[in-house]
């Protein structure tokens, strides 16, 4: 079976979430063909115009992908499979958070950008004025801030320009967790693991107010400051911290898709949609 083919079992789960075709004179496009074409495109990182002929007209595929990205269809796929896993009791609510950057291809950096007042993007916000493209040591980059469950499956993520600091994005990233349940969506893990990019007092207070336990080491400067002004030491479980690498493994799996590892999409919305599709299929492959 080709790697870009969605299995029958997976398709049976996600098919009802795609918009139904409207009655028109011409035959409607096959929803499964569109989904598999999008998988092929993000797996290979190829331009839309280079889609194989077996998928049909490339422009038809792109227009459907873009329209569904605007309608939030790809984000709903991820929420749906998360909700199904939660109903089975399969979600490990000991979460880990981190970020990764993707270089922006020159074809993805052609839209005009407004640097001041740029807004961050997530699955509910409009397109940010900077398109989540910024300049860091790697050049033009987009940063993905992601929180995953204890098995390395994405729970929520947000996009920013590459130079945005991890520490200020913890609340925003955590707010992307909305796993459907029978009642209100679940948004809080039992515990959060994070590295030394996140141990600010504001982040600890934000998590404490929401009754989320933490496994976050202190930075050397924070330890030195506390020694000068003795106080209660921060609790840190070194053995539990060893489990934080699940978020690194999550990034490694997502970046096996070349269209995720290197961004060529002009809009943050469409790059986010590709991430949602990759994350959705990751929930089926990791147990």
C-alpha positions in Angstrom: 0.0 0.0 0.0 1.3 3.5 -0.9 2.2 5.7 2.0 -0.2 8.4 0.8 -3.2 6.1 0.9 -5.5 6.5 3.9 -6.5 3.1 5.2 -10.2 2.0 5.1 -10.3 1.9 8.9 -9.0 5.5 9.2 -11.3 6.8 6.4 -14.4 5.3 8.1 -13.6 7.4 11.1 -12.9 10.7 9.4 -15.2 10.6 6.3 -18.3 12.0 8.1 -16.4 15.2 9.0 -15.9 16.3 5.4 -18.5 18.6 3.9 -21.0 16.9 1.6 -20.8 17.6 -2.1 -23.4 20.1 -3.4 -25.7 19.0 -6.2 -24.2 20.4 -9.4 -24.1 19.6 -13.1 -20.5 18.2 -12.9 -19.6 15.2 -10.8 -18.4 16.1 -7.3 -14.8 15.6 -6.4 -14.1 12.4 -4.4 -13.4 13.5 -0.8 -11.0 10.6 -0.2 -9.0 11.5 -3.3 -8.6 15.0 -2.0 -7.5 13.9 1.4 -5.0 11.4 0.0 -3.7 14.0 -2.4 -3.1 16.4 0.5 -1.3 13.7 2.4 0.9 13.1 -0.6 1.7 16.8 -0.9 2.7 17.3 2.7 4.6 14.0 2.9 6.7 14.9 -0.1 6.8 18.7 0.3 6.2 19.0 -3.4 4.5 22.0 -5.1 0.8 21.6 -5.6 1.3 21.7 -9.4 3.4 18.5 -9.1 0.6 16.4 -7.8 0.5 13.0 -9.7 -2.2 12.7 -12.4 -3.9 9.9 -10.5 -5.3 12.6 -8.1 -6.9 14.6 -10.9 -6.5 18.4 -11.5 -4.1 19.9 -9.0 -6.0 23.2 -8.8 -9.2 21.3 -7.8 -7.4 19.6 -5.0 -5.8 22.8 -3.8 -9.1 24.8 -3.9 -10.8 22.1 -1.8 -7.9 21.9 0.7 -7.9 25.7 1.0 -11.6 26.0 1.4 -11.7 23.3 4.1 -8.8 25.0 5.9 -10.8 28.2 6.1 -13.8 26.3 7.4 -11.8 24.5 10.1 -12.4 21.0 8.7 -8.8 19.8 9.2 -8.8 21.0 12.8 -12.1 19.1 13.4 -10.5 15.9 12.2 -7.9 16.1 15.0 -10.5 17.0 17.6 -12.7 14.1 16.5 -9.9 11.4 16.8 -8.8 12.9 20.2 -12.4 12.7 21.4 -12.7 9.1 20.3 -9.5 8.2 22.1 -10.7 10.0 25.3 -14.0 8.0 25.2 -11.9 4.8 25.1 -9.8 6.0 28.0 -6.7 5.9 25.8 -5.4 9.5 26.4 -2.4 9.8 28.7 -3.0 13.0 30.5 0.6 13.4 31.7 1.5 16.0 29.0 4.7 17.5 27.7 5.3 20.8 25.9 8.0 22.1 23.7 8.6 23.9 20.4 10.3 23.4 17.1 11.1 25.5 14.1 10.6 25.0 10.4 12.5 26.8 7.7 10.3 28.8 5.4 10.9 28.1 1.7 11.2 31.2 -0.5 7.9 30.2 -2.2 6.2 30.5 1.2 7.5 34.0 2.1 6.0 36.0 -0.8 3.0 37.5 0.9 3.3 41.1 2.4 3.9 41.0 6.1 3.2 43.6 8.8 5.7 43.1 11.6 4.1 45.4 14.3 1.0 44.1 16.0 1.3 40.6 14.6 -1.1 38.2 16.0 -0.5 34.5 16.8 -2.5 31.9 15.1 -4.3 28.8 16.3 -7.2 26.7 15.2 -9.8 29.4 15.9 -8.0 32.7 15.1 -7.8 34.5 11.8 -4.7 34.7 9.7 -2.0 36.6 11.6 -0.6 39.7 10.0 2.9 38.2 9.9 1.7 34.8 8.6 3.6 33.3 11.5 6.9 33.9 9.7 9.8 35.6 11.5 13.5 35.8 11.4 15.7 33.8 13.8 19.1 32.2 13.7 17.8 29.8 11.1 16.7 32.7 8.8 13.0 32.9 7.9 11.3 30.4 10.2 8.0 29.4 11.7 7.8 28.0 15.2 5.3 25.3 16.3 4.5 25.3 20.0 3.0 21.9 20.8 1.7 20.0 23.8 1.3 16.2 23.5 0.0 13.5 25.7 2.1 10.9 27.5 2.2 8.7 24.4 3.6 11.5 22.1 0.3 12.3 20.4 -0.5 16.0 19.7 -3.2 17.6 22.0 -2.8 21.1 20.8 -0.4 23.5 19.1 0.0 27.1 18.0 2.1 28.8 15.4 4.2 31.9 15.8 7.1 33.6 14.1 10.4 31.8 14.7 11.9 34.4 17.1 9.0 34.2 19.6 10.2 32.9 23.0 8.8 29.6 24.3 8.1 30.8 27.8 5.5 33.4 26.8 3.7 30.9 24.7 2.9 28.3 27.4 -0.6 29.6 28.3 -1.6 30.1 24.6 -0.4 26.6 23.7 -2.1 25.0 26.7 -5.4 26.8 25.7 -5.3 24.9 22.4 -6.2 21.7 24.3 -9.9 21.0 23.8 -10.5 17.3 23.7 -14.2 16.6 23.2 -16.0 14.6 25.9 -19.7 13.9 26.8 -19.8 17.3 28.5 -17.4 20.2 28.3 -14.2 19.6 26.3 -11.3 18.6 28.5 -8.5 21.2 28.5 -6.2 20.3 31.5 -3.7 17.5 31.9 -2.9 16.0 35.3 0.7 17.0 34.9 2.9 19.0 32.5 6.5 18.3 31.8 8.6 21.1 30.2 12.3 22.0 29.8 14.3 25.0 31.0 12.6 27.2 28.5 9.4 27.4 30.5 10.1 27.8 34.3 9.1 31.4 34.8 7.1 32.4 37.9 4.2 33.5 35.7 4.0 30.1 34.0 4.2 28.2 37.3 1.5 30.5 38.8 -0.7 30.0 35.7 -0.5 26.2 35.9 -0.9 26.2 39.7 -4.1 28.2 39.4 -5.5 25.5 37.1 -4.4 22.7 39.4 -1.9 21.3 36.9 1.1 19.6 38.5 4.5 20.3 37.0 7.8 18.7 36.3 9.9 21.7 35.2 13.5 22.2 36.2 14.8 25.5 37.4 17.5 27.4 35.4 20.9 28.0 37.0 20.1 31.7 37.4 16.9 31.0 39.2 18.7 28.6 41.6 21.4 31.1 42.3 18.7 33.8 43.0 16.9 31.6 45.4 20.1 30.8 47.3 20.6 34.6 47.9 17.0 34.9 49.1 16.2 31.6 50.8 12.8 30.2 50.2 10.8 27.1 49.6 12.6 25.0 46.9 10.8 24.1 43.7 9.7 20.4 43.7 11.3 18.6 40.8 11.1 14.8 40.0 14.1 13.9 37.9 12.8 10.4 37.2 9.4 11.8 35.9 11.3 14.3 33.8 12.8 11.4 31.8 9.4 11.0 30.2 9.5 14.5 28.6 11.2 13.1 25.5 7.8 12.0 24.1 7.3 15.5 22.8 10.6 15.3 20.9 9.5 12.0 19.4 6.2 13.6 18.4 8.1 16.3 16.5 10.3 13.7 14.9 7.2 11.8 13.6 5.5 15.0 12.3 8.7 16.2 10.6 8.9 12.9 8.6 6.5 14.8 6.4 8.7 17.1 4.4 6.0 19.6 3.9 5.9 20.0 7.7 9.7 20.0 8.3 10.0 22.8 5.7 7.2 25.3 5.2 6.3 26.3 1.7 2.7 27.4 2.4 2.2 31.1 2.1 -0.5 31.3 4.9 -0.2 30.1 8.5 -3.7 28.8 8.2 -2.8 26.3 5.5 0.4 25.2 7.2 -1.6 24.7 10.4 -4.1 22.6 8.4 -1.3 20.4 7.2 -0.1 20.0 10.8 -3.7 19.0 11.8 -3.8 16.3 9.1 -0.4 14.9 10.1 -1.4 15.0 13.7 -4.7 13.2 13.0 -3.0 10.3 11.3 -0.4 10.2 14.0 -3.2 9.4 16.5 -4.0 6.3 14.4 -0.4 5.1 14.2 0.7 5.6 17.8 -1.0 3.7 20.7 
